[in-house]
Amino acid sequence: MDGQNILTEALGTGEISRKDDALYWSSGFYRVVRAGDWKLHYNGRQDRTWLFNLAEDPTEQVNLAETHPEDRARLEALMTAHWSDAVPPLYPHQTESPICIDKTIVDRPCENDEYVIWPN
């Protein structure tokens, strides 16, 4: 968590105090928020969203972004609030690569594969 000492939680001697129960992650225009069992991925380069219920789908196979609009909106609001005062990186990414979802480098890509554009 940005700017927060988590050593006491790691040592088991204290708890982390946060304004919400969410965890956030980003790399350039690719952002993720997890709150409880729900996880939302947003790729701003592609304007694509993926929503998963990790309790029912721990390997993130079924995108629920269209079928669970209330959960999507709740996590989008957390994401928007969290990054509302973010500043751009000092050094922008130099490349963008398509990364297949649920495939490894040894799997051959197919025409209908899901992928994200990843900044690096």
Z-matrix of the N, CA and C atoms (Angstrom, degrees):
N
C 1 1.433
C 2 1.516 1 108.73
N 3 1.291 2 114.52 1 131.60
C 4 1.455 3 120.69 2 -175.52
C 5 1.520 4 112.02 3 -53.16
N 6 1.327 5 116.02 4 122.62
C 7 1.452 6 122.28 5 171.52
C 8 1.512 7 115.36 6 66.09
N 9 1.325 8 118.45 7 19.95
C 10 1.454 9 119.76 8 -178.16
C 11 1.523 10 109.78 9 -121.40
N 12 1.324 11 115.94 10 131.65
C 13 1.453 12 121.90 11 178.71
C 14 1.525 13 108.58 12 -75.91
N 15 1.326 14 117.52 13 118.05
C 16 1.453 15 121.25 14 -179.49
C 17 1.535 16 112.02 15 -108.89
N 18 1.330 17 117.06 16 12.59
C 19 1.463 18 120.82 17 -177.18
C 20 1.533 19 112.02 18 -60.49
N 21 1.339 20 118.23 19 -42.05
C 22 1.465 21 119.13 20 -178.57
C 23 1.529 22 111.26 21 -62.72
N 24 1.313 23 117.92 22 -37.04
C 25 1.466 24 121.00 23 177.14
C 26 1.525 25 110.04 24 -68.24
N 27 1.313 26 117.51 25 -41.91
C 28 1.458 27 121.27 26 179.65
C 29 1.529 28 111.35 27 -63.74
N 30 1.335 29 116.68 28 -35.17
C 31 1.465 30 121.51 29 179.75
C 32 1.526 31 112.74 30 -84.12
N 33 1.339 32 116.33 31 -8.99
C 34 1.455 33 120.51 32 -179.78
C 35 1.515 34 114.02 33 78.35
N 36 1.339 35 116.94 34 18.76
C 37 1.462 36 120.42 35 -178.35
C 38 1.521 37 113.02 36 -107.48
N 39 1.299 38 118.41 37 2.38
C 40 1.459 39 120.99 38 -178.59
C 41 1.508 40 110.47 39 -166.05
N 42 1.306 41 115.48 40 -178.38
C 43 1.456 42 121.32 41 179.87
C 44 1.513 43 109.83 42 -124.90
N 45 1.315 44 115.34 43 153.67
C 46 1.456 45 121.76 44 175.74
C 47 1.525 46 107.82 45 -84.56
N 48 1.310 47 115.50 46 130.86
C 49 1.455 48 120.71 47 177.21
C 50 1.522 49 108.28 48 -103.66
N 51 1.336 50 115.28 49 120.08
C 52 1.461 51 120.11 50 179.78
C 53 1.517 52 109.76 51 -133.04
N 54 1.331 53 115.75 52 159.08
C 55 1.459 54 119.40 53 -179.72
C 56 1.530 55 112.08 54 -76.10
N 57 1.332 56 118.01 55 -16.39
C 58 1.456 57 121.57 56 176.19
C 59 1.531 58 108.43 57 -146.00
N 60 1.310 59 116.63 58 177.19
C 61 1.459 60 119.74 59 -178.25
C 62 1.530 61 111.34 60 -97.28
N 63 1.302 62 117.78 61 18.86
C 64 1.460 63 121.38 62 -172.83
C 65 1.526 64 112.93 63 -95.36
N 66 1.317 65 114.29 64 152.06
C 67 1.459 66 123.02 65 171.04
C 68 1.523 67 107.08 66 -115.38
N 69 1.324 68 116.48 67 140.59
C 70 1.464 69 121.82 68 -175.31
C 71 1.521 70 110.54 69 -123.23
N 72 1.327 71 114.77 70 148.67
C 73 1.453 72 120.78 71 177.62
C 74 1.526 73 107.86 72 -149.93
N 75 1.314 74 116.35 73 145.24
C 76 1.468 75 118.84 74 176.69
C 77 1.514 76 110.81 75 -152.00
N 78 1.313 77 114.15 76 155.24
C 79 1.457 78 123.60 77 171.88
C 80 1.521 79 105.56 78 -146.26
N 81 1.331 80 115.98 79 100.91
C 82 1.468 81 119.62 80 -176.99
C 83 1.517 82 110.91 81 62.86
N 84 1.311 83 115.93 82 -122.83
C 85 1.463 84 121.22 83 -177.77
C 86 1.526 85 112.37 84 -89.84
N 87 1.330 86 118.42 85 2.42
C 88 1.460 87 123.26 86 179.32
C 89 1.528 88 108.26 87 -99.02
N 90 1.340 89 116.35 88 119.82
C 91 1.467 90 120.91 89 -175.15
C 92 1.527 91 110.41 90 -131.56
N 93 1.326 92 113.95 91 147.81
C 94 1.458 93 120.88 92 -178.82
C 95 1.522 94 108.98 93 -137.41
N 96 1.327 95 115.43 94 141.41
C 97 1.464 96 121.16 95 172.45
C 98 1.525 97 107.44 96 -133.63
N 99 1.333 98 114.83 97 137.33
C 100 1.459 99 120.79 98 173.82
C 101 1.516 100 108.44 99 -123.07
N 102 1.324 101 115.34 100 128.24
C 103 1.463 102 121.91 101 177.31
C 104 1.520 103 107.25 102 -134.96
N 105 1.324 104 116.00 103 114.20
C 106 1.463 105 119.47 104 -176.31
C 107 1.515 106 110.10 105 63.22
N 108 1.326 107 116.24 106 -130.92
C 109 1.460 108 121.11 107 179.89
C 110 1.519 109 113.08 108 -86.02
N 111 1.321 110 118.25 109 -2.66
C 112 1.459 111 121.52 110 -174.72
C 113 1.523 112 111.72 111 -101.38
N 114 1.323 113 115.72 112 141.07
C 115 1.461 114 121.75 113 179.67
C 116 1.526 115 108.87 114 -135.90
N 117 1.323 116 115.54 115 128.18
C 118 1.463 117 122.32 116 -179.45
C 119 1.520 118 109.35 117 -117.28
N 120 1.320 119 116.14 118 128.30
C 121 1.466 120 123.00 119 173.80
C 122 1.529 121 106.66 120 -108.66
N 123 1.314 122 116.50 121 137.76
C 124 1.475 123 120.22 122 174.60
C 125 1.520 124 108.42 123 -134.79
N 126 1.320 125 116.22 124 127.59
C 127 1.450 126 121.74 125 176.63
C 128 1.523 127 107.40 126 -112.44
N 129 1.331 128 116.47 127 104.28
C 130 1.454 129 121.83 128 -177.54
C 131 1.516 130 113.74 129 -65.89
N 132 1.308 131 117.68 130 -27.18
C 133 1.469 132 121.13 131 179.04
C 134 1.526 133 110.65 132 -66.33
N 135 1.326 134 116.43 133 -37.98
C 136 1.461 135 121.79 134 -179.92
C 137 1.529 136 112.30 135 -99.82
N 138 1.333 137 117.12 136 -8.32
C 139 1.461 138 123.06 137 -172.76
C 140 1.527 139 109.87 138 51.36
N 141 1.342 140 115.58 139 50.90
C 142 1.462 141 122.36 140 -179.25
C 143 1.515 142 109.59 141 -122.34
N 144 1.328 143 114.33 142 145.51
C 145 1.452 144 121.87 143 -178.89
C 146 1.525 145 109.73 144 -129.01
N 147 1.340 146 114.99 145 139.26
C 148 1.450 147 122.01 146 174.00
C 149 1.521 148 107.34 147 -126.77
N 150 1.321 149 116.81 148 136.43
C 151 1.453 150 122.60 149 178.87
C 152 1.525 151 108.75 150 -128.47
N 153 1.331 152 115.87 151 132.08
C 154 1.455 153 120.43 152 -178.04
C 155 1.512 154 110.68 153 -132.59
N 156 1.341 155 116.34 154 143.45
C 157 1.453 156 122.91 155 170.51
C 158 1.524 157 105.82 156 -99.45
N 159 1.329 158 116.41 157 102.47
C 160 1.454 159 121.16 158 -173.46
C 161 1.524 160 113.42 159 -68.32
N 162 1.323 161 118.41 160 -22.57
C 163 1.464 162 120.51 161 176.94
C 164 1.523 163 110.39 162 -67.11
N 165 1.320 164 116.61 163 -35.81
C 166 1.465 165 121.41 164 -178.84
C 167 1.520 166 112.97 165 -98.88
N 168 1.326 167 117.38 166 -20.47
C 169 1.462 168 122.21 167 -173.65
C 170 1.526 169 109.64 168 -142.71
N 171 1.339 170 117.83 169 69.93
C 172 1.470 171 120.16 170 -173.65
C 173 1.528 172 114.72 171 -65.72
N 174 1.329 173 117.94 172 -18.58
C 175 1.466 174 119.84 173 179.36
C 176 1.529 175 112.02 174 -99.50
N 177 1.321 176 116.88 175 11.17
C 178 1.471 177 123.40 176 173.57
C 179 1.527 178 112.30 177 53.79
N 180 1.322 179 115.53 178 58.06
C 181 1.461 180 121.44 179 -179.43
C 182 1.527 181 113.35 180 -95.43
N 183 1.348 182 116.83 181 -30.14
C 184 1.464 183 121.15 182 -172.84
C 185 1.520 184 110.13 183 -114.12
N 186 1.325 185 116.72 184 112.20
C 187 1.463 186 122.23 185 179.56
C 188 1.527 187 109.13 186 -77.87
N 189 1.321 188 116.48 187 117.94
C 190 1.465 189 122.85 188 -177.39
C 191 1.527 190 112.81 189 -102.33
N 192 1.311 191 117.79 190 13.68
C 193 1.470 192 121.53 191 -174.47
C 194 1.522 193 112.59 192 -58.68
N 195 1.317 194 117.95 193 -35.47
C 196 1.470 195 120.31 194 -178.16
C 197 1.521 196 112.79 195 -88.60
N 198 1.329 197 117.67 196 -27.42
C 199 1.460 198 120.42 197 -174.65
C 200 1.527 199 114.20 198 -94.23
N 201 1.333 200 117.82 199 -9.22
C 202 1.470 201 121.98 200 178.65
C 203 1.531 202 109.74 201 -129.53
N 204 1.346 203 116.95 202 67.57
C 205 1.475 204 119.94 203 -174.68
C 206 1.531 205 113.90 204 -63.17
N 207 1.341 206 118.74 205 -30.86
C 208 1.464 207 120.00 206 -179.67
C 209 1.529 208 110.86 207 -68.19
N 210 1.332 209 116.47 208 -44.18
C 211 1.464 210 120.00 209 178.66
C 212 1.523 211 110.77 210 -66.99
N 213 1.318 212 116.46 211 -39.19
C 214 1.469 213 120.65 212 177.22
C 215 1.530 214 110.25 213 -60.79
N 216 1.328 215 116.65 214 -47.30
C 217 1.472 216 121.08 215 -178.61
C 218 1.532 217 110.93 216 -63.02
N 219 1.343 218 117.45 217 -39.58
C 220 1.465 219 121.26 218 -179.98
C 221 1.526 220 110.76 219 -63.27
N 222 1.322 221 117.57 220 -45.44
C 223 1.463 222 120.50 221 -179.90
C 224 1.530 223 111.50 222 -72.81
N 225 1.328 224 118.11 223 -34.27
C 226 1.467 225 120.53 224 175.12
C 227 1.526 226 110.33 225 -62.58
N 228 1.339 227 117.04 226 -38.86
C 229 1.471 228 120.59 227 178.38
C 230 1.525 229 110.63 228 -64.98
N 231 1.337 230 117.66 229 -41.77
C 232 1.467 231 120.53 230 176.21
C 233 1.524 232 110.41 231 -60.67
N 234 1.328 233 115.83 232 -44.33
C 235 1.459 234 121.19 233 -178.83
C 236 1.526 235 110.81 234 -62.95
N 237 1.308 236 116.49 235 -46.31
C 238 1.468 237 121.13 236 -179.91
C 239 1.519 238 110.98 237 -61.21
N 240 1.323 239 116.96 238 -45.58
C 241 1.464 240 120.44 239 179.91
C 242 1.526 241 111.41 240 -64.11
N 243 1.318 242 116.57 241 -41.69
C 244 1.467 243 120.06 242 -177.29
C 245 1.525 244 111.71 243 -63.39
N 246 1.335 245 117.17 244 -42.90
C 247 1.459 246 119.79 245 -176.26
C 248 1.536 247 113.55 246 -98.03
N 249 1.332 248 117.32 247 13.57
C 250 1.466 249 120.07 248 -177.10
C 251 1.528 250 113.03 249 -63.87
N 252 1.312 251 117.45 250 -30.79
C 253 1.463 252 119.57 251 -179.12
C 254 1.531 253 112.45 252 -112.22
N 255 1.316 254 116.42 253 17.99
C 256 1.469 255 120.32 254 179.79
C 257 1.534 256 110.54 255 -70.71
N 258 1.297 257 115.28 256 146.42
C 259 1.461 258 120.77 257 176.35
C 260 1.527 259 108.58 258 -104.41
N 261 1.320 260 117.78 259 152.94
C 262 1.465 261 119.62 260 179.24
C 263 1.532 262 110.69 261 -64.20
N 264 1.327 263 116.90 262 154.74
C 265 1.464 264 118.90 263 178.98
C 266 1.524 265 110.99 264 -64.54
N 267 1.325 266 115.37 265 151.26
C 268 1.459 267 120.05 266 177.44
C 269 1.523 268 111.53 267 -65.17
N 270 1.313 269 115.60 268 -34.08
C 271 1.465 270 120.84 269 -178.51
C 272 1.521 271 108.97 270 -124.38
N 273 1.315 272 118.17 271 105.96
C 274 1.467 273 120.39 272 -178.36
C 275 1.527 274 110.94 273 -66.77
N 276 1.334 275 114.90 274 160.04
C 277 1.457 276 119.73 275 179.82
C 278 1.533 277 110.30 276 -64.10
N 279 1.310 278 115.19 277 156.07
C 280 1.466 279 120.79 278 -176.54
C 281 1.523 280 113.30 279 -104.02
N 282 1.327 281 117.26 280 -25.58
C 283 1.462 282 120.81 281 -179.49
C 284 1.518 283 109.90 282 -136.38
N 285 1.311 284 115.62 283 162.70
C 286 1.463 285 123.04 284 172.34
C 287 1.520 286 106.63 285 -131.96
N 288 1.329 287 115.42 286 135.38
C 289 1.456 288 120.02 287 -178.07
C 290 1.518 289 110.32 288 -132.48
N 291 1.335 290 118.05 289 139.33
C 292 1.468 291 119.17 290 171.60
C 293 1.524 292 108.92 291 -75.74
N 294 1.324 293 116.28 292 129.94
C 295 1.455 294 122.27 293 178.68
C 296 1.524 295 107.51 294 -120.04
N 297 1.324 296 116.28 295 118.82
C 298 1.461 297 120.62 296 178.67
C 299 1.521 298 110.43 297 -65.55
N 300 1.305 299 115.23 298 143.66
C 301 1.456 300 121.54 299 176.43
C 302 1.524 301 107.84 300 -90.84
N 303 1.314 302 116.63 301 134.43
C 304 1.469 303 123.74 302 177.75
C 305 1.518 304 113.69 303 62.89
N 306 1.317 305 116.97 304 31.52
C 307 1.463 306 121.18 305 173.15
C 308 1.515 307 108.15 306 -136.60
N 309 1.307 308 114.95 307 152.71
C 310 1.455 309 119.58 308 175.34
C 311 1.516 310 108.18 309 -103.19
N 312 1.308 311 116.25 310 176.61
C 313 1.454 312 120.93 311 -178.37
C 314 1.528 313 112.22 312 -65.72
N 315 1.338 314 117.77 313 -21.51
C 316 1.469 315 120.37 314 179.82
C 317 1.527 316 112.66 315 -84.84
N 318 1.352 317 117.85 316 -15.88
C 319 1.465 318 121.03 317 178.32
C 320 1.519 319 110.04 318 -78.91
N 321 1.319 320 115.57 319 138.47
C 322 1.465 321 119.58 320 178.94
C 323 1.532 322 109.61 321 -79.50
N 324 1.333 323 117.13 322 134.13
C 325 1.470 324 119.80 323 178.07
C 326 1.530 325 111.18 324 -67.95
N 327 1.330 326 115.96 325 148.72
C 328 1.459 327 123.34 326 176.72
C 329 1.527 328 108.70 327 -120.57
N 330 1.300 329 116.05 328 162.74
C 331 1.463 330 121.77 329 -174.83
C 332 1.526 331 113.09 330 -58.57
N 333 1.318 332 118.88 331 -39.28
C 334 1.466 333 121.88 332 -174.78
C 335 1.529 334 113.66 333 -99.00
N 336 1.309 335 117.74 334 19.61
C 337 1.464 336 120.90 335 179.15
C 338 1.517 337 111.37 336 -63.46
N 339 1.343 338 115.67 337 144.82
C 340 1.458 339 121.51 338 170.45
C 341 1.524 340 107.26 339 -81.73
N 342 1.311 341 116.86 340 139.89
C 343 1.461 342 120.47 341 177.92
C 344 1.522 343 109.35 342 -150.50
N 345 1.323 344 114.85 343 162.57
C 346 1.453 345 121.46 344 172.51
C 347 1.522 346 107.90 345 -122.11
N 348 1.309 347 115.77 346 150.75
C 349 1.466 348 120.79 347 171.27
C 350 1.518 349 105.90 348 -88.42
N 351 1.315 350 116.33 349 122.46
C 352 1.470 351 123.09 350 -173.64
C 353 1.515 352 110.14 351 -109.86
N 354 1.336 353 117.27 352 123.62
C 355 1.462 354 119.78 353 176.03
C 356 1.527 355 110.15 354 -80.80
N 357 1.300 356 116.10 355 142.34
C 358 1.467 357 119.67 356 178.42
C 359 1.510 358 109.50 357 -144.21
